[in-house]
Amino acid sequence: MNAQLARALFVLAVLGVVAYCSARSFFRGRTAWRLIQLLGAGFLGVVVLAHICESLALFPRMQWGAHRTVGHYLDLISGILGVTLLAVGYLAPRMIFGGDGRRRNPGRMRPPEGFD
């Protein structure tokens, strides 16, 4: 087993935990933010699978690792979307609603503190 495959399998295990937590969170309370977070975990899964395919030399026509090829752009775009969506899905509700991202009193909107 080469080093790249070992790293990819380790990241796959870590990503499995992240994807599990995102899916569990989404199915407990279906919100758009949790769906965005789950989509981000899915795109990061594509990145990990691309690196596994590259290290095992699967699908050689994709030319994994070579610049300006389908494999490179699939990996790059999936990585950018994955990190962005995962971060936005996790951080946005915490910044909007504060705390753990859940509304405390969804029936009544209050103005922010210090707002007159």
C-alpha positions in Angstrom: 0.0 0.0 0.0 1.5 3.3 -1.0 1.4 6.4 1.2 -1.2 8.3 -0.9 -3.6 5.4 -0.5 -3.0 5.2 3.2 -3.7 8.9 3.6 -6.8 8.7 1.5 -8.2 5.8 3.5 -7.5 7.6 6.8 -9.3 10.7 5.4 -12.1 8.5 4.2 -12.6 7.2 7.8 -12.6 10.7 9.2 -15.0 11.9 6.5 -17.3 8.9 7.3 -17.7 10.3 10.8 -18.4 13.8 9.4 -20.9 12.5 6.9 -22.6 10.4 9.6 -22.9 13.4 11.9 -24.2 15.6 9.1 -26.8 13.0 8.0 -27.9 12.4 11.5 -28.3 16.1 12.1 -30.2 16.5 8.8 -32.7 13.7 9.5 -33.3 14.9 13.1 -34.3 18.4 11.9 -34.6 19.0 8.2 -33.4 22.5 7.5 -31.7 24.0 4.5 -28.5 24.6 6.5 -28.2 21.0 7.4 -28.8 20.0 3.8 -26.0 22.3 2.6 -23.7 20.8 5.3 -24.6 17.2 4.1 -24.0 18.2 0.4 -20.6 19.6 1.5 -19.7 16.2 3.1 -20.8 14.5 -0.1 -18.5 16.6 -2.3 -15.6 15.9 0.1 -16.4 12.3 -0.4 -16.0 12.7 -4.1 -12.5 14.2 -3.4 -11.5 11.3 -1.3 -12.8 8.8 -3.8 -10.8 10.6 -6.6 -7.6 10.2 -4.5 -8.3 6.6 -3.9 -8.9 6.0 -7.7 -5.7 8.0 -8.4 -3.6 5.9 -6.0 -5.0 2.6 -7.3 -4.7 3.7 -11.0 -8.4 3.2 -11.6 -9.9 4.9 -14.6 -6.6 5.9 -16.3 -8.4 7.9 -19.0 -9.4 10.4 -16.3 -5.6 11.2 -16.0 -5.8 11.7 -12.2 -3.2 14.2 -10.9 -2.4 15.7 -14.3 -3.2 19.4 -14.8 -6.1 20.5 -17.1 -7.8 17.1 -17.2 -11.2 15.9 -16.2 -9.9 14.2 -13.1 -8.1 17.3 -12.0 -11.1 19.5 -12.4 -13.4 17.0 -10.8 -11.1 16.9 -7.8 -10.6 20.6 -7.6 -14.3 21.7 -8.0 -15.5 19.0 -5.6 -12.9 20.1 -3.0 -13.9 23.8 -3.3 -17.6 23.0 -3.1 -17.1 20.5 -0.3 -15.2 22.8 2.0 -17.4 25.8 1.2 -20.7 24.1 1.6 -19.7 22.2 4.8 -18.4 25.4 6.4 -21.4 27.4 5.4 -23.9 24.7 6.5 -22.2 24.5 9.9 -21.3 28.1 10.6 -24.2 30.1 9.1 -27.0 29.0 11.5 -24.7 29.6 14.4 -23.9 33.1 13.3 -27.5 33.9 12.5 -29.3 32.3 15.4 -26.3 32.0 17.9 -25.3 29.1 20.1 -26.0 25.7 18.6 -27.9 27.1 15.5 -31.4 26.3 16.6 -34.1 28.9 17.0 -35.2 29.3 20.6 -38.6 30.8 19.9 -39.5 30.2 16.3 -43.0 31.8 16.6 -41.9 35.2 17.6 -39.1 37.3 16.1 -37.2 39.7 18.5 -35.0 42.5 17.3 -31.3 42.1 18.1 -30.0 43.5 21.4 -29.1 47.2 21.2 -31.5 47.7 18.3 -33.9 50.5 19.0 
